[in-house]
Amino acid sequence: MAKTIMIQGTMSSAGKSLIAAALCRIFRQDGFRTAPFKSQNMALNSYITKDGLEMGRAQVMQAEAAMTEPDVRMNPILLKPTSDVGSQVIVNGKVLGNMRAAEYYRRKRELMPVIREAFDSLAGEYDIVVIEGAGSPAEINLREDDIVNMGLAQMVDAPVLLVGDIDRGGVFAQLYGTTALLSREEQERVKGLIINKFRGDPAILAPGLRELEALCHAPVLGVVPYLHVKLDDEDSLSGRFERRTKRGLIDIAVIRLPRISNFTDFGPFEQYEQVSVRYITSPDELHDPDLIILPGTKSTIADLMWLRQCGLEAAIFKGVSAGKPLFSICGGFQMLGRRIADPDRTEAADVTEIAGMGLLDMETVFDGHKIQKQTGGVAEGVQGIFEDLNGRTCSGYEIHMGRSGTGLPLITSRGNVYGTYLHGIFDADGIADAVLRALCRMRGLDPEKLGTCSAAASKEREYDTLADAVRSSLDLDAVYRILS
């Protein structure tokens, strides 16, 4: 059976996902077959495996760091919020159903065997399993029937490293307060503390670290610097949404829908230093971009209504009329048709039918069957500014409930309006590059100023950068002793 180590945090966005990814890469560099694991993930960023099963994007990122194939066993339960009080519940990669929070918590105990089976199966195939918790283990109202933090650590007998976020302030209180709220048995399971996102000289923390160790009865294993790595984020807490990006040589405006999903689709554009990717929520923020992107969403009808209410639909129409290219993916693609129907209330929206934006000649009808598959092919019939995409191999994955007719090309186009069901379409080598070069030509700019970029190669560099920074910051000898 594999050795295990679990990364828990004092709060959401303390950096659990990236610390876990760093350890996955470090252990793999050191010669160990390593797999990530998170029993329950709540996120709208998801991925479809080769066998057509859906899992959280954070564990895909960690699997890439570990240089292993993403496997749904790494994330047996995925919750995709459909409203403020409910989620679509996905178990072992398939939809179990939509549940309100209270119903899901009543049924959590039923899912423990599912988690145990997935973990044991992974542990039988790998040398090390790096487990990620969720939120904070100090959420004492959720202690009973916990399946993702200390309850899981106890279930699989995993030692815990607790991560605190110093960038938000109060890291000593975070770490001490969290451990103080744990039971004695849970406290004994915490084998080390990590201070994350530090800016400055770690030496100034030394006096506080010694006192913290005495209070928490656990050693501080390291102080990790604030890292600017361009890797997939777990969910809508992503810092990229708050980033104030200066306009680059090429400027891309992504509409930040209320239930935006798979915003990792646009990561390849962020690898170019001369390209700005802005996430906007109002017409005032749109300005004059070179490309407008309408992304995926978990709730197509509700987000289309929001688009109309806030004035962004009118702003998009104005931009398209002025010749701005508009590219849409999945739910955003569905919005551009003539009509969207949801007779069975699959999306749990307030209406069952709504007029689309009418920019593409298609209609979408929702039913209870979810399409989830990896797919791809050669782009054909692409018109207008992006016609250079014709003949290029596109690949990605589909996750959607609605159907928009049969025989749709990989990329549907009409004038300067484009749409696809393919998430990850810009990851394939040459696709993002072709889009950006076309935008340069439209602006009369020299495309060579952008350079070229391979999304896959860029990711590998980022994983190595992350691993190097964490390796130099942590007491890895202590980490290996804890593993043993």
C-alpha positions in Angstrom: 0.0 0.0 0.0 1.1 3.6 -0.7 2.4 5.9 1.9 0.2 8.9 2.5 0.4 12.5 3.4 -2.5 15.0 3.7 -2.5 18.8 3.1 -5.1 20.7 5.0 -5.6 24.4 5.3 -6.7 27.0 7.8 -9.2 28.3 5.2 -10.2 28.1 1.6 -7.4 29.5 -0.8 -4.7 29.0 1.8 -2.8 27.2 -1.0 -3.6 23.6 -0.4 -4.0 22.7 -4.0 -0.6 24.2 -5.1 1.3 22.7 -2.1 -0.2 19.3 -2.9 0.8 19.8 -6.5 4.3 20.8 -5.6 4.7 17.6 -3.4 3.3 15.5 -6.3 6.0 16.9 -8.6 8.8 16.6 -5.9 8.0 13.0 -5.1 7.8 12.2 -8.8 11.2 13.9 -9.4 12.6 11.8 -6.5 11.5 8.6 -8.3 8.2 7.7 -6.6 5.0 6.9 -8.4 2.6 9.5 -7.0 -1.1 10.2 -7.2 -3.2 13.0 -5.8 -6.5 12.4 -4.0 -9.4 14.6 -2.8 -12.4 12.8 -1.6 -14.9 15.7 -2.2 -14.3 18.8 -4.3 -16.7 21.7 -4.8 -15.9 23.5 -8.0 -17.2 24.5 -11.4 -13.9 23.7 -13.0 -14.0 20.1 -14.1 -12.4 17.8 -16.6 -13.4 14.7 -18.6 -11.1 11.7 -18.4 -10.3 9.4 -21.3 -13.0 7.0 -20.2 -15.6 9.8 -20.2 -15.8 10.5 -16.4 -15.9 13.9 -14.8 -13.6 15.0 -12.0 -12.3 18.3 -10.4 -9.8 20.3 -12.3 -7.5 20.7 -9.3 -6.8 17.0 -9.1 -6.1 17.0 -12.9 -3.5 19.7 -12.3 -2.0 17.6 -9.5 -2.0 14.5 -11.6 -0.1 16.5 -14.3 2.4 17.6 -11.7 2.8 13.9 -10.7 3.3 13.0 -14.4 0.4 10.5 -14.3 -2.9 10.2 -16.2 -5.9 11.9 -14.5 -8.1 9.3 -13.0 -11.6 9.8 -11.5 -10.5 7.8 -8.5 -8.4 10.8 -7.5 -11.7 12.8 -7.0 -14.6 10.4 -6.4 -17.1 13.1 -5.3 -17.5 16.4 -7.2 -20.1 19.0 -6.2 -21.0 21.6 -8.9 -23.1 24.4 -7.5 -26.3 25.1 -9.3 -27.6 27.7 -6.8 -26.7 29.2 -3.5 -28.2 26.2 -1.7 -27.8 23.3 -4.1 -25.4 21.4 -6.3 -25.2 18.7 -9.0 -23.6 15.7 -7.2 -21.2 13.7 -9.3 -20.0 10.3 -7.9 -17.3 8.3 -9.5 -17.5 10.6 -12.5 -21.2 10.3 -13.2 -24.2 12.5 -12.2 -26.0 11.2 -9.1 -28.5 14.1 -9.2 -29.2 17.6 -8.0 -29.4 18.0 -4.3 -29.9 20.8 -1.8 -27.1 21.1 0.8 -29.2 19.6 3.6 -30.1 16.5 1.6 -26.5 16.0 0.6 -25.3 16.2 4.2 -27.9 13.7 5.2 -26.6 11.3 2.6 -22.8 11.8 3.1 -22.5 8.7 5.2 -23.7 6.6 2.2 -20.7 7.9 0.3 -18.0 6.8 2.7 -17.6 3.3 1.1 -17.2 5.0 -2.3 -14.4 7.2 -1.0 -12.7 4.3 0.7 -12.9 2.1 -2.4 -11.4 4.8 -4.6 -8.6 5.6 -2.2 -7.7 1.9 -1.6 -7.6 1.3 -5.3 -5.2 4.2 -5.9 -3.1 3.3 -2.9 -2.6 -0.2 -4.3 -1.1 1.2 -7.5 1.1 4.0 -6.4 4.0 4.6 -4.0 2.7 7.8 -2.4 -0.8 9.4 -2.3 -0.9 13.1 -1.7 -4.3 14.0 -0.2 -5.9 17.4 -0.2 -8.5 18.6 2.3 -11.2 21.2 1.7 -11.8 24.4 3.5 -10.7 24.1 7.1 -10.7 21.1 9.5 -11.8 23.6 12.2 -15.3 23.8 10.8 -16.6 22.1 13.9 -20.2 22.2 12.8 -19.3 19.7 10.1 -17.1 17.4 12.2 -19.7 14.7 12.4 -19.6 12.5 9.3 -16.6 14.5 7.9 -15.4 12.9 4.7 -12.9 15.4 3.4 -10.6 16.6 6.3 -9.8 15.0 9.6 -12.5 12.3 9.1 -10.8 11.3 5.9 -7.3 11.5 7.5 -8.5 9.1 10.2 -10.2 6.8 7.7 -7.0 6.2 5.8 -4.6 6.9 8.7 -2.9 9.8 7.0 -0.5 12.3 8.7 -1.5 15.9 8.2 0.4 19.1 7.2 -1.5 22.2 8.0 -1.1 25.2 5.7 -1.7 28.9 6.7 -1.9 31.9 4.4 0.3 34.8 5.7 -0.7 37.0 2.8 -4.1 37.5 4.2 -2.7 38.3 7.7 -3.1 36.7 11.0 -1.3 33.5 10.1 -0.3 32.7 13.7 -3.9 33.0 14.8 -5.0 30.9 11.8 -2.7 28.0 12.6 -3.1 28.1 16.4 -6.8 28.7 16.3 -7.3 25.8 13.9 -5.3 23.4 15.9 -7.0 24.6 19.2 -10.4 23.7 17.8 -9.4 20.2 16.9 -9.9 17.2 19.2 -6.9 15.8 21.0 -6.7 12.9 18.5 -6.9 15.3 15.6 -4.2 17.5 17.0 -1.9 14.5 17.3 -2.4 13.8 13.6 -1.0 17.2 12.7 2.7 16.5 12.1 3.8 19.8 10.7 2.8 23.4 9.9 3.5 25.4 6.7 3.3 29.1 6.3 2.4 30.0 2.7 2.5 33.1 0.5 5.2 35.0 2.4 6.7 38.2 0.9 10.0 39.2 2.5 12.8 37.7 4.6 11.6 34.6 6.5 14.2 35.3 9.2 11.9 38.0 10.7 9.3 35.3 11.5 11.8 33.2 13.6 10.7 34.3 17.1 7.0 33.8 16.3 7.6 30.4 14.7 9.2 29.1 17.9 6.3 30.2 20.0 3.8 28.8 17.4 5.5 25.4 17.5 5.2 25.4 21.3 1.5 26.3 21.2 0.6 23.9 18.4 2.9 21.0 19.5 4.0 20.6 15.9 7.1 21.9 14.0 7.0 24.6 11.3 8.3 22.7 8.3 8.9 25.8 6.2 7.9 29.2 4.9 6.9 29.2 1.3 7.2 32.4 -0.7 4.3 34.0 -2.6 4.5 32.3 -6.0 3.3 33.6 -9.3 2.8 30.4 -11.1 0.3 30.1 -14.0 -1.4 26.9 -13.2 -5.1 25.9 -13.1 -7.0 27.2 -10.1 -9.6 25.1 -8.2 -12.7 27.3 -8.3 -14.2 30.8 -8.5 -12.0 32.0 -5.6 -9.3 32.3 -8.2 -7.1 35.4 -7.8 -7.1 35.9 -11.6 -10.6 37.3 -11.3 -9.4 40.1 -9.1 -6.3 40.8 -11.1 -6.1 44.3 -12.5 -4.4 43.5 -15.8 -2.9 46.3 -17.9 -3.8 46.2 -21.6 -1.3 44.2 -23.6 -0.4 44.3 -27.2 -3.5 42.1 -27.6 -6.4 42.5 -25.2 -8.9 39.8 -24.5 -12.1 40.4 -22.4 -13.7 37.3 -20.9 -17.3 37.8 -19.6 -17.2 36.7 -16.0 -20.6 35.0 -15.8 -22.0 34.5 -12.3 -21.7 30.7 -12.7 -18.7 30.7 -14.9 -17.2 27.2 -15.4 -13.9 26.0 -16.8 -12.2 29.4 -16.9 -9.0 27.3 -17.2 -9.9 27.2 -20.9 -8.1 30.6 -21.2 -4.9 29.8 -19.4 -3.0 29.4 -22.7 -3.5 33.1 -23.6 -2.1 34.1 -20.2 1.2 32.5 -21.1 2.0 35.3 -23.5 3.5 38.3 -21.9 2.1 40.7 -24.5 -1.5 39.4 -24.1 -3.9 40.7 -21.4 -6.8 38.5 -20.3 -9.4 40.5 -18.3 -12.5 39.0 -16.6 -15.3 41.6 -16.6 -18.7 41.8 -15.0 -20.2 45.1 -16.4 -20.3 47.1 -19.7 -18.1 49.8 -18.2 -15.3 47.3 -17.9 -15.5 46.0 -21.5 -13.6 49.0 -23.0 -12.3 48.1 -26.5 -10.9 44.6 -26.5 -9.5 42.8 -29.5 -11.5 39.6 -28.7 -14.6 39.0 -26.5 -15.0 35.5 -25.0 -18.3 34.2 -23.7 -17.2 31.2 -21.5 -18.9 28.1 -20.2 -21.4 28.2 -17.4 -23.2 25.7 -15.1 -26.5 27.6 -15.6 -26.9 28.8 -19.2 -30.4 30.2 -18.9 -29.9 32.0 -15.6 -26.6 33.5 -16.8 -28.1 34.6 -20.1 -30.8 36.5 -18.1 -28.0 38.1 -16.0 -26.2 39.1 -19.2 -29.3 40.9 -20.3 -30.1 42.5 -17.0 -26.6 44.0 -16.5 -26.4 45.4 -20.0 -23.5 43.1 -21.2 -25.6 41.5 -23.9 -26.2 44.9 -25.5 -22.5 45.7 -25.2 -21.6 42.4 -26.9 -24.0 43.2 -29.7 -22.4 46.6 -30.1 -18.9 45.1 -30.2 -19.9 42.4 -32.8 -21.6 45.1 -35.0 -18.3 47.1 -34.9 -16.4 44.0 -36.1 -15.1 42.7 -32.8 -14.7 38.9 -33.0 -16.7 37.0 -30.4 -15.7 33.4 -29.4 -17.9 31.3 -27.2 -17.5 28.0 -25.4 -20.1 25.4 -24.2 -22.8 27.4 -22.2 -21.7 30.6 -23.9 -22.0 28.9 -27.2 -25.6 27.8 -26.4 -26.5 31.4 -25.6 -25.6 32.5 -29.1 -28.4 30.4 -30.8 -31.9 31.4 -31.5 -33.6 29.6 -28.6 -32.8 27.6 -25.5 -35.4 25.2 -24.1 -35.3 23.3 -20.8 -38.7 21.5 -20.6 -37.7 19.3 -17.7 -36.0 22.1 -15.7 -32.7 20.3 -15.9 -30.9 23.5 -15.0 -33.5 24.4 -12.2 -33.9 27.8 -13.7 -37.0 30.0 -13.2 -38.0 29.6 -16.9 -38.2 26.6 -19.2 -37.6 28.5 -22.5 -35.8 31.7 -23.5 -34.8 33.4 -26.7 -31.1 33.2 -27.4 -28.9 36.0 -28.7 -29.6 35.0 -32.3 -26.0 35.3 -33.5 -25.7 31.7 -34.6 -28.2 29.6 -36.5 -29.0 26.8 -34.0 -31.3 25.9 -31.1 -30.5 24.2 -27.8 -32.7 21.8 -25.9 -31.8 20.4 -22.4 -32.6 17.0 -21.2 -31.5 14.8 -18.3 -28.6 13.1 -20.1 -25.2 14.7 -19.6 -22.7 14.6 -22.5 -19.2 14.1 -21.1 -16.4 12.9 -23.4 -13.0 13.7 -24.8 -13.2 14.6 -28.5 -11.5 16.4 -31.3 -10.7 16.5 -35.0 -9.7 18.8 -37.7 -11.3 22.2 -37.9 -13.2 22.9 -41.2 -15.4 25.6 -42.5 -14.2 28.3 -40.2 -14.9 31.8 -41.6 -13.6 35.3 -41.2 -10.6 36.4 -39.2 -9.9 32.9 -37.7 -10.0 31.0 -41.0 -6.4 30.0 -40.4 -7.8 27.5 -37.9 -9.0 25.4 -40.8 -6.9 22.3 -41.2 -5.6 22.4 -37.6 -6.2 19.6 -35.2 -8.4 20.6 -32.3 -8.9 18.5 -29.1 -10.6 18.9 -25.8 -13.6 17.6 -23.9 -17.3 18.2 -23.7 -19.4 18.6 -20.6 -23.0 19.8 -21.2 -26.6 18.9 -20.7 -28.0 20.7 -23.8 -28.0 19.5 -27.4 -27.7 22.0 -30.2 -28.6 19.9 -33.2 -26.6 17.3 -35.1 -23.7 17.7 -37.5 -22.2 20.7 -35.8 -18.6 21.4 -36.9 -15.9 21.5 -34.2 -16.0 25.3 -34.5 -19.2 26.9 -35.7 -18.8 30.3 -37.3 -20.9 33.1 -38.8 -19.2 36.3 -39.8 -17.1 37.3 -36.8 -19.0 35.1 -34.3 -17.5 31.7 -33.3 -18.6 28.9 -31.0 -17.6 25.4 -29.9 -18.5 22.8 -27.3 -14.8 21.9 -26.8 -13.3 22.9 -23.4 -9.5 23.0 -23.6 -9.6 23.9 -27.3 -6.8 26.5 -26.9 -4.5 24.0 -25.1 -3.6 22.2 -28.4 -0.3 23.4 -29.8 -0.9 26.1 -32.5 -4.5 27.0 -31.7 -4.0 29.9 -29.3 -1.1 31.0 -31.4 -3.2 31.1 -34.6 -6.0 33.1 -32.8 -3.5 35.7 -31.5 -1.7 36.1 -34.8 -5.0 36.7 -36.5 -5.9 39.4 -34.0 -2.5 41.0 -34.6 -3.1 41.1 -38.4 -6.6 42.6 -37.7 -4.9 45.4 -35.8 -2.1 45.8 -38.2 0.5 44.6 -35.7 3.5 42.4 -36.3 2.6 38.9 -35.0 6.2 38.1 -34.4 6.2 40.5 -31.4 4.0 38.0 -29.6 6.4 35.1 -30.0 5.1 31.5 -29.8 4.0 29.4 -26.8 3.3 25.8 -26.2 0.7 25.3 -23.5 2.1 21.9 -22.6 5.7 23.0 -22.4 4.7 26.1 -20.4 2.8 24.0 -17.9 5.8 21.7 -17.4 8.0 24.7 -16.7 5.5 26.1 -14.2 5.3 22.7 -12.4 9.1 22.6 -12.1 9.2 26.2 -10.9 6.6 25.4 -8.2 8.5 22.3 -7.1 11.8 24.1 -7.0 10.4 26.9 -4.8 8.7 24.5 -2.4 11.7 22.1 -2.3 13.9 25.0 -1.2 11.4 26.2 1.4 10.4 23.0 3.2 12.3 20.6 5.4 11.9 17.7 3.0 13.8 15.4 5.2 11.1 16.0 7.8 8.4 15.5 5.2 9.9 12.1 4.3 10.1 11.1 7.9 6.5 12.0 8.3 5.6 9.8 5.3 7.4 6.9 6.9 
